[in-house]
Amino acid sequence: MQLEAIIAPIEEDLNHFEVRLRELLAVDSPLILGVTEHLFGRKGKRLRPALVYLSARATGPLPSGAVLAGMAIELIHTATLLHDDVVDESSTRRGQASVNSKWSNLVSVLMGDYLFSKAFHLLVKVGSPKLMESVSAATEQVSLGELVEIQESHNFDIDEAGYLHIIRAKTASLFAAACEAGAILGGSADPQRRSLRDFGSEIGTAFQISDDMLDLVGSQEKTGKTSGNDLKEGRVTLPVIFALKQAPEARRRQIVGLLDNGSGGEHIEEVRQFVTEMGGLDYARERAISIEGQARRHLETLTASPYKDALLELTRFVVSREA
């Protein structure tokens, strides 16, 4: 099922979200306006705001602070991408020039800082200490995950547990906060809040595993990114971890030699064939599907509704997407 069909029950909510987001970013500075129009002019998946709305509506009437929470989380996510593109020296993002390549690294970093500050200003307006605690803790985890990922760059001995620790922090934590935000603002009891937070963490983990697979086998036309970026940057992802573990020692040393000197991206076809032969892609897909199943179980306490159905469909989407 396409994402548009999955999130149809909250289509009006997301349309309102887009209007409010554009109003928020319509500032006097020509530079900021130019960058924000470049960033948000092409509508993205908006998965995190969608999770805020779906979680809120799955637990009751839509609370008034949902749009502010959704905007804040989307701004935080976008800010992390701006900083990531500087770290990775990326030239494209979502099928267009990245901000650092179109303007400069300085503009990209400062725009990221600007969006972070706007996000937390919005959270203050909501007036929920629980929401502020949840989102700020998630933002801290994102930064921690990114730092640990840099620390573990070119560590070809990292195991699956180490990899999962990184992606649960850098990606899944913000998914978890988005789901918990809907429950917090809707006044859900603590057990339901925890269930939705855990659901978000699992779906975010599965999402990142799928993203890492797409870096190896996805087409640039669909993903909007050049294949092999993880290899070029020395990020060791789950398909590669499994393949290296299964490979004979001589073959392992050969592949590590390619990856260790930064030429992995140049030899992406060879590495892709190696990972495929060693079962790395199949294993990563199986793990993503297994984690998807864990995510679905966290929704068992929700009453039946179109919003619960949409959350369940989203778990399938994140592991089967091609972009």
RAMO-V443034 format. One record per residue. RES is the residue in one small letter. SS is DSSP state (~ for helix, > for strand, _ for the rest). PSI is psi as a letter, one per 40 degrees, with the letter a starting at -180 (999 if undefined). D_FIRST is the distance of its C-alpha to the first C-alpha in Angstrom with 1 decimal. Layout:
((RES	SS	PSI	D_FIRST) (RES	SS	PSI	D_FIRST))
//
This chain:
((m	_	h	0.0) (q	_	i	3.8) (l	~	d	6.5) (e	~	d	8.4) (a	~	d	6.7) (i	~	d	6.8) (i	~	e	10.4) (a	~	d	11.5) (p	~	e	14.1) (i	~	f	15.8) (e	~	d	15.6) (e	~	d	19.4) (d	~	d	20.1) (l	~	d	18.5) (n	~	d	20.3) (h	~	d	23.5) (f	~	d	22.8) (e	~	d	22.8) (v	~	d	26.0) (r	~	d	27.7) (l	~	d	26.8) (r	~	d	28.4) (e	~	d	31.4) (l	~	d	31.8) (l	~	e	31.9) (a	_	g	34.2) (v	_	i	37.3) (d	_	d	40.7) (s	_	h	40.5) (p	~	d	39.6) (l	~	d	38.6) (i	~	d	36.2) (l	~	d	34.8) (g	~	d	34.3) (v	~	d	32.5) (t	~	d	30.2) (e	~	d	29.3) (h	~	d	28.6) (l	~	d	26.4) (f	~	e	24.5) (g	_	d	24.9) (r	_	h	21.5) (k	_	h	18.9) (g	_	a	17.2) (k	_	d	14.1) (r	_	f	16.5) (l	~	d	14.9) (r	~	d	18.4) (p	~	d	19.2) (a	~	d	15.9) (l	~	d	17.0) (v	~	d	20.4) (y	~	d	19.4) (l	~	d	17.0) (s	~	d	19.7) (a	~	d	22.4) (r	~	d	21.0) (a	~	e	20.0) (t	~	e	23.7) (g	_	a	25.4) (p	_	i	26.0) (l	_	h	25.0) (p	_	i	28.0) (s	_	d	29.8) (g	_	e	29.5) (a	~	d	25.7) (v	~	d	25.5) (l	~	d	28.4) (a	~	d	26.8) (g	~	d	23.5) (m	~	d	25.5) (a	~	d	27.8) (i	~	d	25.1) (e	~	d	23.4) (l	~	d	26.9) (i	~	d	27.7) (h	~	d	24.7) (t	~	d	25.6) (a	~	d	29.2) (t	~	d	28.5) (l	~	d	26.7) (l	~	d	29.8) (h	~	d	32.1) (d	~	d	30.0) (d	~	d	30.3) (v	~	d	34.0) (v	~	d	34.3) (d	~	e	32.3) (e	_	f	33.9) (s	_	i	30.5) (s	_	e	30.8) (t	>	i	27.1) (r	>	h	24.4) (r	_	f	21.0) (g	_	e	22.3) (q	>	i	25.6) (a	>	h	29.0) (s	_	i	29.2) (v	~	d	31.6) (n	~	d	34.2) (s	~	d	34.3) (k	~	d	34.4) (w	_	c	36.9) (s	_	i	38.2) (n	~	d	37.8) (l	~	d	39.9) (v	~	d	37.8) (s	~	d	34.6) (v	~	d	36.3) (l	~	d	37.9) (m	~	d	34.7) (g	~	d	33.0) (d	~	d	35.9) (y	~	d	35.8) (l	~	d	32.2) (f	~	d	33.0) (s	~	d	35.9) (k	~	d	34.0) (a	~	d	31.4) (f	~	d	34.2) (h	~	d	36.0) (l	~	d	33.0) (l	~	d	32.9) (v	~	d	36.6) (k	~	d	36.1) (v	~	d	33.8) (g	_	f	36.8) (s	_	h	35.1) (p	~	d	36.9) (k	~	d	34.3) (l	~	d	31.5) (m	~	d	33.8) (e	~	d	34.5) (s	~	d	30.9) (v	~	d	29.8) (s	~	d	33.0) (a	~	d	32.9) (a	~	d	29.3) (t	~	d	30.6) (e	~	d	33.5) (q	~	d	31.3) (v	~	d	29.4) (s	~	d	32.7) (l	~	d	34.0) (g	~	d	31.1) (e	~	d	31.6) (l	~	d	35.3) (v	~	d	34.9) (e	~	d	32.6) (i	~	d	35.3) (q	~	d	37.9) (e	_	e	36.1) (s	_	h	35.6) (h	_	e	36.9) (n	_	g	37.4) (f	_	e	36.4) (d	_	e	37.6) (i	_	i	35.0) (d	_	i	33.3) (e	~	d	29.9) (a	~	d	31.2) (g	~	d	32.4) (y	~	d	29.2) (l	~	d	27.2) (h	~	d	29.9) (i	~	d	29.3) (i	~	d	25.5) (r	~	d	25.7) (a	~	d	28.2) (k	~	d	27.0) (t	~	d	23.2) (a	~	d	22.5) (s	~	d	25.4) (l	~	d	23.9) (f	~	d	20.6) (a	~	d	22.9) (a	~	d	25.0) (a	~	d	22.2) (c	~	d	21.2) (e	~	d	24.9) (a	~	d	25.7) (g	~	d	23.8) (a	~	d	25.7) (i	~	d	29.0) (l	~	d	28.9) (g	_	e	28.0) (g	_	f	31.0) (s	_	i	29.4) (a	_	i	31.8) (d	~	d	32.0) (p	~	d	30.3) (q	~	d	27.1) (r	~	d	27.3) (r	~	d	27.7) (s	~	d	24.7) (l	~	d	22.4) (r	~	d	24.1) (d	~	d	23.7) (f	~	d	20.0) (g	~	d	19.8) (s	~	d	22.0) (e	~	d	20.0) (i	~	d	16.6) (g	~	d	18.6) (t	~	d	20.3) (a	~	d	17.2) (f	~	d	16.0) (q	~	d	19.4) (i	~	d	19.6) (s	~	d	16.4) (d	~	d	18.1) (d	~	d	21.3) (m	~	d	19.8) (l	~	d	18.4) (d	~	d	22.0) (l	~	d	23.2) (v	~	e	20.8) (g	_	i	18.6) (s	_	i	19.7) (q	~	d	21.4) (e	~	d	19.8) (k	~	d	16.3) (t	~	d	17.5) (g	_	e	20.4) (k	_	i	22.8) (t	_	h	25.3) (s	_	i	24.7) (g	_	e	27.2) (n	~	d	27.9) (d	~	d	28.0) (l	~	d	30.5) (k	~	d	32.6) (e	~	e	32.9) (g	_	e	33.7) (r	_	h	30.7) (v	_	h	30.4) (t	_	i	26.9) (l	~	d	25.8) (p	~	d	25.3) (v	~	d	28.8) (i	~	d	30.3) (f	~	d	29.5) (a	~	d	30.5) (l	~	d	33.8) (k	~	d	34.5) (q	~	e	34.2) (a	_	i	36.1) (p	_	i	39.8) (e	~	d	42.0) (a	~	d	43.1) (r	~	d	39.6) (r	~	d	38.4) (r	~	d	41.4) (q	~	d	40.5) (i	~	d	36.9) (v	~	d	38.1) (g	~	d	40.8) (l	~	d	38.2) (l	~	d	36.1) (d	~	d	39.1) (n	_	e	40.7) (g	_	e	37.6) (s	_	e	37.1) (g	_	d	34.0) (g	_	d	31.9) (e	_	d	34.3) (h	_	f	33.9) (i	~	d	30.1) (e	~	d	30.0) (e	~	d	32.6) (v	~	d	31.0) (r	~	d	27.6) (q	~	d	29.3) (f	~	d	31.2) (v	~	d	28.2) (t	~	d	26.4) (e	~	d	29.6) (m	_	e	30.3) (g	_	e	26.9) (g	~	d	25.9) (l	~	d	22.3) (d	~	d	21.8) (y	~	d	23.4) (a	~	d	21.5) (r	~	d	18.1) (e	~	d	19.7) (r	~	d	20.9) (a	~	d	17.6) (i	~	d	16.1) (s	~	d	19.3) (i	~	d	19.3) (e	~	d	15.7) (g	~	d	17.4) (q	~	d	20.3) (a	~	d	18.2) (r	~	d	16.7) (r	~	d	20.4) (h	_	e	21.4) (l	_	e	19.6) (e	_	d	21.5) (t	_	e	24.1) (l	_	i	22.0) (t	_	i	22.4) (a	_	h	19.6) (s	_	i	18.0) (p	~	d	14.8) (y	~	d	15.3) (k	~	d	15.5) (d	~	d	12.4) (a	~	d	10.6) (l	~	d	12.6) (l	~	d	11.6) (e	~	d	7.8) (l	~	d	9.1) (t	~	d	11.1) (r	~	d	8.6) (f	~	d	7.2) (v	~	d	10.9) (v	~	e	11.8) (s	~	e	9.5) (r	_	i	9.5) (e	_	e	12.0) (a	_	999	13.5))
//
